[in-house]
């Protein structure tokens, strides 16, 4: 089985910032907007190099979405930046009416997603944003796993015509994806081959899935790990091909099990290949304050929880 290692940890939001900076140098149509969180979104380098292409909107997220929609009419490619909670829940009406309904080419870039926002607590964490965004017609939804993949995704979505929701996080996490890994919207990445169970994971749970797969192998269970960076459109073919071989599946995400990756996978399986499935996700709950590691452990979003789910689903085959 292929093993993955890392030599450093970096926050995925820095991948966004560096990707945006590169776009600023290569694509003159790219502009950026921020709702008073320049440091948190790592946008300063883009601003320093392109001051006339940046708009500080202040704590007025709804207005930011409206301005971004308007900028597309002039041929610009706007990237908005704020926390995931403020990028979705606070401005859902503006996204629906001004961006999604008319198919505006806005890139909604959302940091500090999920429980790993940590000590800021439930009011700033959001665990339902993937569900909110994937239900909007025409909206592409991407949730990246590490610095390299986030940087590649940021660059790739500039070439995609239409609205995109790009979700990433705050904490430093292992950097394990290759720097030259192509990012193809809607195309899953197979990380390990296996015969006994499929693990499809997204975001911060991809690394946990890889750790789980190594420990499972020591228990005699061969796990196929698939990195689902695009929730919508979902790579149904990759999932169906894998479960046809393994016969069972575990989905893993830092999101409510209602409306997230797991439900999207369950729909595909229900339509085409009914298969035993277990969910690693939050159980219809809000978060709370704590360190990222404490919260991931308490809410069962780590390698240990994935291993338990695998052992359970294998018995259901």
C-alpha positions in Angstrom: 0.0 0.0 0.0 1.3 3.5 -0.8 2.1 5.5 2.2 2.0 9.3 2.6 4.3 11.3 4.8 4.8 15.0 5.5 7.7 17.2 6.4 5.7 20.3 7.5 2.3 21.5 8.5 0.7 24.6 7.0 -2.7 26.1 7.2 -4.9 25.7 4.1 -5.9 29.3 4.3 -2.2 30.1 3.4 -2.7 27.9 0.3 -5.6 30.2 -0.7 -3.5 33.3 -0.1 -0.6 32.1 -2.1 -2.8 30.9 -4.9 -4.5 34.2 -5.0 -1.2 36.0 -5.1 -0.1 33.8 -8.1 -3.4 34.6 -9.9 -2.8 38.3 -9.3 0.5 37.9 -11.3 -1.0 35.8 -14.2 -4.6 36.8 -14.6 -5.5 40.5 -14.8 -9.2 39.8 -14.5 -8.9 38.5 -11.0 -9.9 41.0 -8.2 -10.3 40.4 -4.5 -12.8 41.5 -1.9 -12.5 41.1 1.9 -14.8 41.7 4.8 -12.3 43.1 7.3 -10.3 39.8 7.6 -7.2 40.4 5.4 -4.8 38.7 7.8 -7.0 35.7 8.5 -7.5 35.1 4.8 -3.8 35.7 4.0 -4.6 38.3 1.3 -2.0 40.9 2.1 0.5 39.8 -0.6 -2.2 40.1 -3.3 -3.1 43.5 -2.0 0.5 44.7 -1.9 1.1 43.7 -5.5 -2.4 44.7 -6.8 -3.8 47.6 -4.7 -6.2 48.8 -7.4 -7.7 45.3 -7.7 -8.6 44.9 -4.1 -11.8 46.1 -2.3 -12.0 46.3 1.5 -15.7 46.1 2.1 -15.6 46.0 5.9 -17.9 44.1 8.1 -20.6 44.1 5.4 -20.6 40.6 4.0 -23.9 40.9 2.2 -22.8 44.0 0.5 -19.5 42.2 -0.5 -21.5 39.5 -2.4 -23.5 42.2 -4.2 -20.4 44.1 -5.2 -18.8 40.8 -6.4 -21.8 40.0 -8.5 -21.7 43.4 -10.1 -17.9 43.2 -10.9 -18.5 40.1 -13.0 -20.7 42.2 -15.4 -17.6 44.1 -16.3 -15.7 40.9 -17.0 -13.8 40.7 -13.7 -13.3 37.4 -11.7 -14.0 38.4 -8.1 -12.7 36.3 -5.2 -14.5 37.1 -1.9 -12.8 36.3 1.4 -14.2 35.9 4.9 -15.0 33.1 7.4 -17.1 30.2 6.2 -19.9 31.1 8.6 -20.0 34.7 7.2 -19.5 33.5 3.6 -22.7 31.4 3.7 -25.1 31.6 6.6 -24.9 35.4 7.0 -25.3 36.1 3.3 -27.3 33.2 1.9 -30.0 35.4 0.4 -27.5 37.5 -1.5 -25.7 34.5 -2.8 -28.9 32.9 -3.9 -30.4 35.9 -5.6 -27.4 37.9 -6.9 -24.9 35.2 -7.7 -26.4 31.7 -8.1 -29.7 32.6 -9.7 -28.0 34.5 -12.5 -24.9 32.3 -12.7 -22.5 35.1 -11.8 -18.8 34.2 -12.0 -18.0 34.8 -8.3 -15.6 32.7 -6.3 -16.7 32.5 -2.7 -13.6 31.7 -0.7 -14.4 30.6 2.9 -11.8 30.1 5.6 -12.1 28.9 9.2 -14.7 26.2 8.2 -15.9 23.5 10.5 -15.0 22.6 14.1 -11.3 23.3 13.6 -11.9 27.0 13.9 -11.5 26.0 17.6 -11.7 28.4 20.5 -14.0 30.9 18.7 -16.8 28.5 19.4 -20.2 27.6 17.9 -21.2 31.0 16.8 -18.2 31.2 14.4 -17.9 27.6 13.5 -20.2 26.3 10.7 -21.1 22.7 10.0 -23.9 23.1 7.5 -22.2 25.3 4.8 -21.6 22.5 2.3 -25.2 21.6 2.4 -26.3 25.2 2.0 -24.0 25.7 -1.0 -24.5 22.4 -2.8 -28.3 22.9 -2.9 -27.9 26.1 -5.0 -28.3 25.3 -8.7 -25.1 25.8 -10.6 -22.9 26.2 -7.6 -19.6 24.2 -7.6 -18.5 23.2 -4.1 -14.9 22.4 -3.2 -13.4 21.4 0.1 -9.6 21.0 0.1 -7.4 18.8 2.3 -4.0 20.6 2.6 -1.9 23.6 1.6 -0.9 22.3 -1.8 -4.4 21.3 -2.8 -5.9 24.6 -1.6 -3.4 26.6 -3.6 -4.0 24.5 -6.7 -7.8 24.7 -6.3 -7.6 28.5 -5.9 -5.8 28.8 -9.2 -8.0 26.3 -11.0 -11.3 27.9 -10.1 -10.3 31.1 -11.9 -10.6 29.2 -15.2 -14.0 27.8 -14.3 -17.0 29.8 -15.6 -19.7 30.1 -12.9 -20.1 30.5 -9.1 -17.8 28.4 -6.9 -17.7 27.8 -3.1 -14.2 27.1 -2.0 -13.9 25.9 1.6 -10.7 25.7 3.7 -9.6 26.0 7.3 -7.6 27.7 10.0 -5.2 25.2 11.7 -1.9 24.0 10.4 -2.3 20.5 9.0 0.1 18.0 7.3 1.1 18.9 3.7 1.1 15.6 1.9 -0.4 16.2 -1.6 2.3 16.7 -4.3 3.0 20.2 -5.3 2.5 19.2 -9.0 -0.8 17.3 -8.4 -3.2 18.6 -11.1 -6.5 20.0 -9.7 -9.4 18.9 -11.8 -12.8 20.1 -10.6 -15.1 17.1 -10.1 -12.4 14.5 -10.3 -11.6 12.5 -7.2 -8.0 11.6 -6.3 -7.2 7.9 -5.5 -4.7 7.9 -2.7 -4.5 4.2 -1.8 -5.7 1.0 -3.4 -7.7 -1.5 -1.3 -10.1 -4.4 -1.5 -12.0 -4.6 1.8 -13.5 -1.1 2.3 -13.7 2.3 0.5 -13.0 5.4 2.6 -14.0 8.6 0.9 -12.9 11.7 2.8 -12.8 15.4 2.2 -11.0 18.4 3.8 -9.1 17.8 7.0 -10.4 14.2 7.2 -8.4 13.1 4.2 -5.2 12.9 6.3 -7.1 11.2 9.1 -8.3 8.6 6.6 -4.8 7.9 5.4 -3.7 7.4 9.0 -6.6 5.1 9.6 -5.8 3.1 6.4 -2.3 2.3 7.7 -3.6 1.2 11.1 -6.3 -0.9 9.4 -3.7 -2.7 7.3 -2.0 -3.9 10.4 -5.4 -5.3 11.4 -5.7 -7.2 8.1 -8.1 -4.7 6.5 -7.2 -3.3 3.1 -8.7 0.2 2.7 -9.1 2.2 -0.5 -8.8 5.9 0.3 -10.3 8.4 -2.1 -9.8 12.2 -1.7 -13.1 13.9 -2.6 -12.1 17.5 -3.0 -15.2 18.4 -5.1 -18.5 17.8 -3.3 -20.4 19.1 -6.3 -20.1 17.9 -9.0 -19.4 14.6 -7.3 -17.2 12.0 -9.0 -19.8 9.3 -8.9 -17.9 7.0 -11.2 -14.9 6.9 -8.8 -17.2 6.0 -5.9 -19.2 3.4 -7.8 -16.1 1.7 -9.3 -14.5 1.5 -5.8 -17.5 0.1 -4.0 -18.1 -2.5 -6.8 -14.7 -3.9 -5.6 -14.8 -3.4 -1.9 -18.5 -3.8 -1.1 -18.8 -1.2 1.7 -17.9 2.4 2.3 -17.1 5.0 5.0 -17.5 8.7 4.3 -15.6 11.2 6.4 -16.0 15.0 6.7 -15.8 17.9 9.1 -19.5 18.8 8.6 -22.9 17.8 9.7 -23.9 14.4 8.4 -27.1 16.0 7.2 -26.4 17.7 3.9 -22.7 16.9 3.5 -20.5 14.6 1.5 -22.0 11.5 3.1 -25.5 12.3 2.0 -24.3 13.0 -1.6 -22.5 9.6 -1.6 -25.6 7.9 -0.2 -27.7 9.3 -3.0 -25.4 7.9 -5.6 -25.3 4.5 -4.0 -29.0 4.4 -3.5 -29.6 5.2 -7.2 -27.0 2.9 -8.7 -25.4 0.5 -6.3 -26.9 0.1 -2.7 -24.0 -0.5 -0.4 -23.4 -0.6 3.4 -22.3 2.9 4.5 -21.1 4.4 7.7 -20.8 8.2 8.3 -18.0 10.1 10.0 -19.4 13.6 10.6 -21.0 15.7 13.3 -24.3 14.3 14.5 -26.8 17.2 13.9 -25.2 19.4 16.4 -23.5 22.8 16.8 -19.9 23.0 17.9 -18.3 24.5 21.0 -15.1 26.1 22.1 -12.0 24.0 22.4 -8.7 23.3 20.6 -9.1 21.8 17.2 -7.6 18.5 18.4 -10.0 18.4 21.4 -13.0 19.1 19.2 -12.1 16.6 16.5 -11.7 13.9 19.2 -14.9 14.8 21.1 -17.0 14.8 17.9 -15.4 11.7 16.5 -13.7 13.2 13.5 -10.3 11.5 13.5 -8.5 8.3 12.5 -9.7 6.4 15.5 -13.3 7.1 14.7 -12.7 6.1 11.1 -11.2 2.8 12.2 -14.3 2.0 14.3 -16.6 2.9 11.4 -14.7 0.7 9.1 -14.7 -2.3 11.4 -18.5 -1.8 11.8 -19.3 -1.5 8.1 -17.1 -4.4 7.1 -19.3 -6.7 9.2 -22.4 -5.4 7.4 -21.2 -6.7 4.0 
